[in-house]
Amino acid sequence: MIIGIVEADQLDEEVLRQFGNYTDRFAELLCTADPRLQFRTYCALSQQYPEDIDACDAYLITGSKFSAYEEVAWIGHLKQFVRDCYAREKKLIGICFGHQLIAHALGGDVRKSEKGWGVGLIRSEITHSSAWLSPELDVFSLLVNHQDQVTRLPRDAALIATNNFCPVSSYQVNQSILTFQGHPEFSPDYLQYLIAKRRQDIGESVYRQAIASLEQPVDHEQVAKWIVNFIRG
């Protein structure tokens, strides 16, 4: 099975040297669920997409420092790619920015949260049972790093998980789209690196709470299984 990783940002050289690119991290994550997976990389900022949407069995849109509601050309093209995937019932996964952009592309709403930054480990409650949620959990934990949130789901979407900071932390659209606000591909040391660079913007109190939360276990491998189950389903 081939998964196309649609990279929605350009990482700096220091991040690439220490932690690898988006495809590296998602390949490492998803191969914990199925080591036979193969990956192809597409760069949304360069408007690079497959000539044939069936070149991959599924696609995954990554996180980004950009906002889904920005009116720039490459984001407009990425939204059209989402709509094309949806029309063809092609399996599509959205993570953080990807989660937000898919909602926005399909008629939902995305806004900057009045609560400020969500950073660190967040526990979300499962609200909707599905066959791909196996083995099933009532609550799962992921690392987060965001200000924007989905504030209204698109048509035909079902809420999958919620938490107090981010009410829409995961949703599903029919049987073809699954998204998470959290970052299953993040390691605690990578998130610590990112928020250290934004410490002043985040604020000292939120920063210290986020660092303390990184000592708790993260369910990234469990979420990887869910994603692979969903794609295969």
Steps between C-alpha positions, in 0.01 A plus 500: 500500500632843399427811706563843350628750756390849397746729680335834579804685632871547442719402794825677580837329468547455876168314534582282200843417641374409847158349432460433127220617274124439523515184291779358719294549815174368359675201345659417835164538675276311260747217448454413868150392391604345167869478398401415140369850429661709228504879476517774238553869572316795343573867575183708533695829509637418153153381391644155438234229475471161330392506136257220585325507838516119501881510505466447877255295704456787749629848573598679819516879538753613759518782748615850407577841647246645255124536556233318300307825442791690343421607146817393322527300179657182634239469778224544242651219290530279808132554580411397145710186545296424814176545309629276220590228752159532661317478167695185411461352851879478524621435854636823651657566840543849647736588786487840678503748207378213281212439745407868478550542126280201412219641714536843338514353147179305555296787644593495869644789697852557640600786729777605734405389850416765759667266752842561343759230446431133549837335565618185676313178563120508468260221591194465277182303564363270229141603418417273206578130466621367163632168374848642436534601869660169588613436762254754638585762762268735688771767519826551309792741534685687225748786485361829367640831380237735355299821524244439223209263559211350306194680637237349269511159338437461128186332373487121546777511761474307829683614812738226616673661799488814712675676788443815703759707316412384150142368465567361150817298552415224249229447239408266217325581173313198366741211453774688316634778728647484851673785681672580830588839648786338693834386359547122525831539313651735760746375758524685834850625418382639165209686659730632771731633228211673322342667800839614634530709182151647564536538876444875499191477278352211697557663838700369794214341693365306200854405399581353844171306511573360155850388597368330815233316296766337280584257782166322445461209253379575146271274296671563167537132408135438582395787274730364228306171516171689472623689194618183325177319597297788354697504175471122459131501592 
